[in-house]
Amino acid sequence: MNDDYYDDEVLDFLRDDERTVVFIDGASLYSASSKLQIPVDYKKLLSLFRDNTNLIRVYYYTVVTDGAEHDPLRRLVDFLDYSGYTIVSKLRDGDRYRKGSMDVDLTIDMLRMAPNVDHIVLMSGEGDFKRVVAEVQRSCRVTVISGMHLIADELRRQCDQYIDLKELRMFIKRDYKEEEMAS
């Protein structure tokens, strides 16, 4: 498929009259975008939602390493924070990866925000989110974005609408030509 081609209906899941909150599971988005070879331009991703919805907030959840100032993830988190994302992060506990605790934070925030918005977008493929999606659907609609072969089937079946990350490639892909010219 040509990267410059896209279906006009791809963005129909976004509505400018809906109060929208986006929840990004950082580890899940990184995994999906890497496997699908879609380098994400986070400014474009934010613009996608700002330009097409009544965006309330974009949350980004991740685990960071303490004291690793030159860690690429730490630089990404700083960039996202500066660019308008709401960062929810926890320190890595030694060699232990605390992914599960980030899922709890995301779940609580989603439950807290759902009664005040029209649309929640969850960027994750984790099946553990099926129950929270079912609960927030009582007050708003839920769209899940992930890779088709990277999403838990139960999550894909539960949400109101599923969007394959590949369908958004044209809108969120990092343009290396611009980066090379800026260097």
C-alpha positions as a Python dict, from the first residue, in 0.01 Angstrom:
ca = {
    (1, 'M'): (0, 0, 0),
    (2, 'N'): (126, 346, -87),
    (3, 'D'): (184, 560, 225),
    (4, 'D'): (28, 860, 48),
    (5, 'Y'): (-303, 683, -6),
    (6, 'Y'): (-577, 684, 253),
    (7, 'D'): (-950, 632, 267),
    (8, 'D'): (-1143, 955, 334),
    (9, 'E'): (-1359, 767, 583),
    (10, 'V'): (-1065, 667, 804),
    (11, 'L'): (-1115, 969, 1030),
    (12, 'D'): (-1493, 929, 1060),
    (13, 'F'): (-1442, 797, 1413),
    (14, 'L'): (-1344, 1152, 1516),
    (15, 'R'): (-1613, 1416, 1559),
    (16, 'D'): (-1544, 1783, 1621),
    (17, 'D'): (-1856, 1822, 1837),
    (18, 'E'): (-1751, 1553, 2086),
    (19, 'R'): (-1550, 1616, 2401),
    (20, 'T'): (-1271, 1363, 2355),
    (21, 'V'): (-999, 1225, 2580),
    (22, 'V'): (-717, 1008, 2448),
    (23, 'F'): (-544, 748, 2665),
    (24, 'I'): (-212, 619, 2528),
    (25, 'D'): (-55, 306, 2673),
    (26, 'G'): (302, 407, 2583),
    (27, 'A'): (447, 55, 2586),
    (28, 'S'): (163, -81, 2372),
    (29, 'L'): (183, 203, 2118),
    (30, 'Y'): (561, 166, 2096),
    (31, 'S'): (532, -209, 2040),
    (32, 'A'): (258, -177, 1777),
    (33, 'S'): (425, 109, 1588),
    (34, 'S'): (759, -75, 1588),
    (35, 'K'): (611, -402, 1463),
    (36, 'L'): (413, -217, 1194),
    (37, 'Q'): (713, 1, 1104),
    (38, 'I'): (525, 325, 1165),
    (39, 'P'): (757, 575, 1335),
    (40, 'V'): (513, 798, 1524),
    (41, 'D'): (537, 1176, 1500),
    (42, 'Y'): (381, 1275, 1831),
    (43, 'K'): (314, 1631, 1716),
    (44, 'K'): (115, 1494, 1422),
    (45, 'L'): (-65, 1251, 1652),
    (46, 'L'): (-168, 1535, 1884),
    (47, 'S'): (-274, 1750, 1586),
    (48, 'L'): (-487, 1466, 1453),
    (49, 'F'): (-702, 1482, 1765),
    (50, 'R'): (-686, 1859, 1815),
    (51, 'D'): (-794, 1929, 1457),
    (52, 'N'): (-1077, 1675, 1444),
    (53, 'T'): (-1231, 1670, 1794),
    (54, 'N'): (-1309, 1891, 2089),
    (55, 'L'): (-997, 1756, 2260),
    (56, 'I'): (-996, 1775, 2638),
    (57, 'R'): (-670, 1594, 2711),
    (58, 'V'): (-421, 1336, 2584),
    (59, 'Y'): (-272, 1113, 2853),
    (60, 'Y'): (50, 919, 2793),
    (61, 'Y'): (135, 635, 3037),
    (62, 'T'): (486, 496, 3071),
    (63, 'V'): (752, 360, 3304),
    (64, 'V'): (1081, 553, 3315),
    (65, 'T'): (1424, 476, 3458),
    (66, 'D'): (1538, 696, 3746),
    (67, 'G'): (1844, 909, 3677),
    (68, 'A'): (1876, 812, 3312),
    (69, 'E'): (1879, 1164, 3166),
    (70, 'H'): (2014, 1043, 2831),
    (71, 'D'): (1763, 760, 2804),
    (72, 'P'): (1561, 801, 2477),
    (73, 'L'): (1238, 728, 2666),
    (74, 'R'): (1317, 1006, 2917),
    (75, 'R'): (1374, 1249, 2626),
    (76, 'L'): (1046, 1140, 2466),
    (77, 'V'): (856, 1191, 2792),
    (78, 'D'): (1008, 1539, 2834),
    (79, 'F'): (918, 1625, 2474),
    (80, 'L'): (560, 1500, 2515),
    (81, 'D'): (518, 1691, 2840),
    (82, 'Y'): (641, 2010, 2672),
    (83, 'S'): (420, 1948, 2367),
    (84, 'G'): (89, 1927, 2553),
    (85, 'Y'): (51, 1565, 2657),
    (86, 'T'): (-39, 1482, 3016),
    (87, 'I'): (230, 1240, 3131),
    (88, 'V'): (157, 971, 3386),
    (89, 'S'): (479, 790, 3467),
    (90, 'K'): (632, 573, 3732),
    (91, 'L'): (991, 489, 3802),
    (92, 'R'): (1119, 147, 3710),
    (93, 'D'): (1171, -47, 4031),
    (94, 'G'): (1526, -177, 3986),
    (95, 'D'): (1510, -447, 3722),
    (96, 'R'): (1136, -492, 3769),
    (97, 'Y'): (911, -349, 3503),
    (98, 'R'): (594, -208, 3661),
    (99, 'K'): (366, -225, 3355),
    (100, 'G'): (71, -356, 3556),
    (101, 'S'): (68, -54, 3782),
    (102, 'M'): (46, 177, 3478),
    (103, 'D'): (-261, -15, 3364),
    (104, 'V'): (-424, 57, 3701),
    (105, 'D'): (-350, 430, 3668),
    (106, 'L'): (-490, 436, 3315),
    (107, 'T'): (-802, 249, 3428),
    (108, 'I'): (-868, 487, 3717),
    (109, 'D'): (-821, 794, 3497),
    (110, 'M'): (-1049, 651, 3231),
    (111, 'L'): (-1323, 577, 3485),
    (112, 'R'): (-1283, 926, 3631),
    (113, 'M'): (-1304, 1105, 3295),
    (114, 'A'): (-1579, 899, 3127),
    (115, 'P'): (-1882, 1076, 3281),
    (116, 'N'): (-1750, 1414, 3162),
    (117, 'V'): (-1676, 1333, 2796),
    (118, 'D'): (-1849, 1200, 2485),
    (119, 'H'): (-1568, 991, 2341),
    (120, 'I'): (-1268, 805, 2479),
    (121, 'V'): (-991, 689, 2250),
    (122, 'L'): (-772, 413, 2393),
    (123, 'M'): (-444, 345, 2216),
    (124, 'S'): (-363, -2, 2346),
    (125, 'G'): (-417, -362, 2252),
    (126, 'E'): (-414, -501, 2605),
    (127, 'G'): (-702, -739, 2677),
    (128, 'D'): (-697, -635, 3044),
    (129, 'F'): (-875, -313, 2941),
    (130, 'K'): (-1191, -499, 2828),
    (131, 'R'): (-1368, -454, 3163),
    (132, 'V'): (-1293, -84, 3196),
    (133, 'V'): (-1403, -25, 2836),
    (134, 'A'): (-1732, -202, 2911),
    (135, 'E'): (-1782, 16, 3218),
    (136, 'V'): (-1708, 352, 3052),
    (137, 'Q'): (-1938, 264, 2762),
    (138, 'R'): (-2223, 335, 3003),
    (139, 'S'): (-2152, 708, 2962),
    (140, 'C'): (-1953, 753, 2639),
    (141, 'R'): (-1840, 575, 2328),
    (142, 'V'): (-1498, 409, 2312),
    (143, 'T'): (-1265, 373, 2015),
    (144, 'V'): (-960, 149, 2044),
    (145, 'I'): (-655, 197, 1821),
    (146, 'S'): (-391, -76, 1788),
    (147, 'G'): (-242, -314, 1534),
    (148, 'M'): (-484, -575, 1397),
    (149, 'H'): (-268, -872, 1495),
    (150, 'L'): (-150, -702, 1814),
    (151, 'I'): (-485, -641, 1984),
    (152, 'A'): (-657, -882, 2218),
    (153, 'D'): (-968, -1012, 2046),
    (154, 'E'): (-1187, -948, 2352),
    (155, 'L'): (-1086, -580, 2358),
    (156, 'R'): (-1150, -539, 1985),
    (157, 'R'): (-1496, -696, 2023),
    (158, 'Q'): (-1587, -486, 2328),
    (159, 'C'): (-1513, -136, 2199),
    (160, 'D'): (-1760, 66, 1993),
    (161, 'Q'): (-1510, 104, 1713),
    (162, 'Y'): (-1169, -43, 1639),
    (163, 'I'): (-916, 142, 1421),
    (164, 'D'): (-612, -37, 1287),
    (165, 'L'): (-301, 175, 1351),
    (166, 'K'): (-198, 115, 988),
    (167, 'E'): (-502, 315, 875),
    (168, 'L'): (-365, 622, 1054),
    (169, 'R'): (-15, 588, 907),
    (170, 'M'): (-61, 885, 673),
    (171, 'F'): (-163, 1113, 961),
    (172, 'I'): (90, 1015, 1229),
    (173, 'K'): (402, 890, 1054),
    (174, 'R'): (725, 1076, 1118),
    (175, 'D'): (865, 1238, 804),
    (176, 'Y'): (1236, 1165, 790),
    (177, 'K'): (1289, 1412, 506),
    (178, 'E'): (1198, 1702, 736),
    (179, 'E'): (1432, 1571, 1006),
    (180, 'E'): (1722, 1535, 762),
    (181, 'M'): (1671, 1889, 633),
    (182, 'A'): (1662, 2028, 988),
    (183, 'S'): (1998, 1866, 1077),
}
